[in-house]
């Protein structure tokens, strides 16, 4: 089976991360946790959310891509 990788939108690659703590993050910011995989998340990406999703376009791609 041949699965095509989804295209990462250009704006997802050009917008810098905006590390934001849990108390300051707003509804329109990406809630992808930053830091070590098993560590408690204290900072989140903070980029602009992609559509109705909780993540920005870049992190949405990372969490849903097919290998």
C-alpha positions in Angstrom: 0.0 0.0 0.0 1.4 3.4 -0.9 0.5 6.1 1.6 1.2 9.7 0.7 2.6 12.0 3.4 0.4 15.0 4.1 1.9 18.4 3.1 3.0 20.6 5.9 1.5 24.1 5.2 4.1 26.7 4.6 2.8 29.0 7.4 3.4 26.1 9.8 7.1 26.1 9.1 7.5 29.8 9.1 5.7 30.7 12.3 8.1 30.5 15.3 7.2 28.6 18.4 5.9 30.8 21.2 6.5 28.7 24.4 3.7 29.5 26.7 2.9 28.1 30.2 -0.4 26.5 31.1 -1.7 29.5 33.0 -1.1 31.9 30.1 -2.1 29.9 27.1 -5.2 31.1 25.2 -7.9 29.2 23.2 -6.3 30.2 19.9 -2.8 28.8 20.7 -1.3 25.3 20.0 -1.4 23.1 23.1 1.3 20.7 22.0 3.5 20.0 25.1 7.1 20.9 24.9 9.9 19.1 26.7 10.9 15.5 27.4 8.5 12.8 26.3 7.6 11.5 29.8 8.1 14.6 31.8 5.3 16.8 33.0 4.5 19.5 30.4 5.1 23.0 31.7 5.3 24.8 28.4 3.2 24.4 25.2 4.0 25.4 21.6 1.9 28.5 21.5 1.7 28.9 17.8 -1.7 29.7 16.2 -4.1 26.7 16.2 -4.9 25.1 12.9 -8.7 25.3 12.3 -10.7 23.5 14.9 -7.8 21.5 16.2 -5.9 22.0 19.5 -2.5 21.9 17.7 -0.9 24.2 15.1 -0.5 22.8 11.5 3.0 21.6 12.2 2.2 19.6 15.4 -1.0 18.3 13.8 1.1 16.9 11.0 3.6 15.4 13.4 0.8 13.6 15.4 -1.2 12.3 12.4 1.4 11.5 9.7 1.7 8.0 8.3 5.1 6.3 8.1 
